[in-house]
């Protein structure tokens, strides 16, 4: 992510209940270039999402 957008990490608040796709939608809206990445690691509450 740091090679594509400036921040190396970002905290995002989304309304519960939420799915990983809800988070992706928020991130892609704020950073459209992320849609070009082959892979992205997402941590939810500090734990890697699968």
Legacy VTK file of the C-alpha trace (Angstrom):
# vtk DataFile Version 3.0
C-alpha trace
ASCII
DATASET POLYDATA
POINTS 50 float
0.000 0.000 0.000
2.806 2.414 0.841
4.087 2.196 -2.728
0.718 3.319 -4.101
-0.696 5.798 -1.572
1.062 8.003 0.953
0.020 6.479 4.312
1.440 3.092 5.259
-1.568 2.399 7.488
-5.026 3.799 7.912
-7.751 3.409 10.514
-11.279 3.224 9.140
-14.495 3.212 11.134
-17.447 1.422 9.599
-20.813 0.648 11.102
-21.340 -2.782 12.668
-22.268 -5.336 11.501
-19.893 -5.066 8.579
-18.252 -7.366 6.073
-14.787 -7.178 4.562
-16.427 -6.024 1.327
-17.842 -3.006 3.213
-14.327 -2.020 4.256
-13.002 -2.535 0.742
-15.746 -0.279 -0.629
-14.730 2.525 1.737
-11.030 2.142 0.930
-11.604 1.984 -2.838
-13.771 5.096 -2.695
-11.097 7.031 -0.761
-8.149 5.544 -2.691
-9.296 4.332 -6.151
-5.745 3.334 -7.091
-5.970 0.471 -4.558
-8.234 -1.361 -7.014
-5.168 -1.907 -9.212
-3.323 -3.888 -6.511
-2.978 -7.644 -6.936
-3.216 -8.226 -3.179
-3.804 -6.250 0.001
-3.447 -7.344 3.628
-6.244 -6.133 5.887
-6.074 -6.184 9.683
-9.326 -6.036 11.626
-8.767 -5.091 15.265
-5.106 -5.944 14.734
-5.828 -9.414 13.338
-5.283 -10.422 9.726
-8.553 -10.907 7.855
-8.871 -14.014 5.706
LINES 1 51
50 0 1 2 3 4 5 6 7 8 9 10 11 12 13 14 15 16 17 18 19 20 21 22 23 24 25 26 27 28 29 30 31 32 33 34 35 36 37 38 39 40 41 42 43 44 45 46 47 48 49
